[in-house]
């Protein structure tokens, strides 16, 4: 908490492993610079992972598909510690290069629970994710029925331009006109696209096929979105622009 | 006052060439028209042959003295021949896309090199605009997205299926620092080992099977990623290739049509096409920062950017003009190796020397290819490696560019080996004769490569060419120089000076530079007097002023004699002393001065001591002359007795080197005077060389020698006895100054021709030399008799001395 009682404005880059964090670091730096926030790193030693490591019949596969043997709780804890060190080092370096305030913490618990616990109202959360394939060409903003003027769209447009990506916006059809008008006013990235938001189930199916570069979710809206399901569907870094709460 | 014996003085008419103003019928030389090329038929013929003959190796060496007009005539003949030759080909160097260090030389029809260069620049500019537009087009973006989607969709679908099936099997796939962990779940939570152990064996087996299956499916999906990536890259490359091919083919089509008849260009354009398609991404580089100029992209000179340099055309030889120029005639005044065969320049980049085909610079041989190249022999021989390079090019018939630093391994950096350019050139070397003779003697390649010699005459004989043609040549020189015309007396004076230049009354000089200089100086003096034509007075003034300007040393020499610092008698008689004559040549000035030569004799063993040689002041030719006169002495006198003479000879008050044999007659006469004890008339001076039979032979500088002695006598007062003995063979060389001729005409000075040494004896002593009589003796009282008697007396004394010596030894 700051002296004035207003918590510092942060972009929190969170992950359960260094690989996921590193994959979203560039995006987090761009975002922090864009919104004028500090950059905070968070590595969560996920309890579920440690539980799985204790399990005698769990199986481990490397990111390249090779079988990994002899995974124990101790080796997993050591791997978390090593990833935390590496994550912090890389984060500090990237923040220094971008002239950003920085902080880092490594906490045990469940990822979404930890995020819900530490994020403030103005914080933006980036959940890291390392894609198996190389980075996609589009940023996806899930606006739902939210008013495009709320600032989410503007943020997404600027971020897409900075990352040289096109933007795909999922929003209810009544906002189509405003969104397309905003596309026309923007510059830099062409081929932005509006797609109708037709409910969570439809969104998950579409995300599973799209392979985006990042997903921007406006949380805290009337219909809370299932963040974990969206992450599993999109399999890319996810930006949460509201409270890190899990919807159903 | 003539001697009763000896040769008669020359009449005035023999003292200079008989050129008179009345010989010319024109009013002024403006009426005359002719050529500067008279008397040069031999050289001109050789030059014309060199210019017109098509066989190689018939290069020419133009021999002649500077100022003979050889360069001007060479230019004129070659220019005329060049007009009748076709314009040679253009040459360009282009990039070798397969081996950039070996640039390709392309031959093009005349005038096409610049067109090719401009066409390539336009092509690059066009592609720099078209290719980004192609890759930015909706068509490309759609096709690219389609590839991206098809690439990711398959993977994503597979991964989705893996995750979907895992969820259906109650299996979780967790992302961990060590990769993925696959584990069974219950109620959405990871199953703990405790919960697992509480399950029945069947349940455990089902979970284990589900975990194993999921693990295998996940591993398979992840292992397929690299293969998909590879295929994706290939698909994108194929799309890019197809887009670039379309753009390049459209842009290059016009260019190919323009040069369709030239196979080398067609081949090059094929290579360019392939490289453009392979490297289309260089057209997609963003213009940021300083590179982005204030002008719209479409008007930017894209071809000048470094990344497009590989497509530049380096024009090495370009035949400009409308096609009526003919072949080139190139003169290279500074024929360094680089200026001759071209050079490869380097640029410094990050401390390293780099180069490429655009840094190939042509040499004179490139520019002259198909035509003529005029070089100065002295210049090319004095430039390191240049002569060697020229010969190599002529021998191999191609121009290969290399640097001397590379050849000597002085630099070690990336360099080029450009294609050699085929060479068809006629080289004309200009030089003095000495260079031709040295090259012919010392360079075995020279005779093979330079088969023609164009030998420019230094003079013409008056008999071989009418004075009219020569006068016309003088008139042309005046006209070419923008000078006033000459009147007939001035022309006659120019003729006289021309004879003076050659040192021969029967020859006229072809040194156009010297004649032109004289005419310009005469024109100057004529103009200062306000005359419209050059008159004899102006020529006379020009000559006098020249002599005055160059006369300081001559005046110093004469002054030393007149003040009797240098002892020269011009009257009286003296035994063993004679006035010899010598010529000093310093810079462009020649003048004669007398010097005293003395001889002393006594009993000896036949040795003549040349003091000059003993003191190492005498040159080899002088020594040769001394030995010849000894031969004469030995054979002319007392041949039946041992030579019992000791004589010494010296140039008095001479402290510098002496060479030449023009004083050998004087030396012999001084010895004879000393031997015979007959005095020599000091009012006479003598010049001439002698052979072993006593014949007098021609010498050089006769006019200057006579004038040198005359000026001393004139300064002291002419007596009428004074004069100069010259070889009769030199009479035809006489072209004396007017002051000498006037003195002779007035009977105040004499020029006496000698044919034999006897002429000299009689002229100098006033005594008969004497011819050997039937009794074997010279006439009584003759100089030869007195000399022979003296030698016999020396021999007798020597014999007596020898006998006395033996007796003394016997007594002992």
Interface residues (C-beta under 8 A of the other chain):
Chain A: X16 X17 X18 X19 X20 X46 X48 X49 X51 X52 X53 X54 X55 X56 X57 X58 X59 X60 X61 X62 X63 X64 X65 X66 X67 X68 X71 X75 X76 X79 X80 X82 X83 X129 X130 X132 X133 X134 X136 X137 X191 X208 X209 X210 X211 X232 X233 X235
Chain B: X141 X145 X148 X151 X152 X153 X155 X156 X157 X159 X160 X163 X172 X174 X175 X176 X177 X178 X179 X180 X181 X182 X183 X184 X189 X190 X191 X192 X193 X196 X204 X207 X208 X211 X212 X214 X215 X218 X219 X220 X221 X222 X223 X224 X225 X228 X229
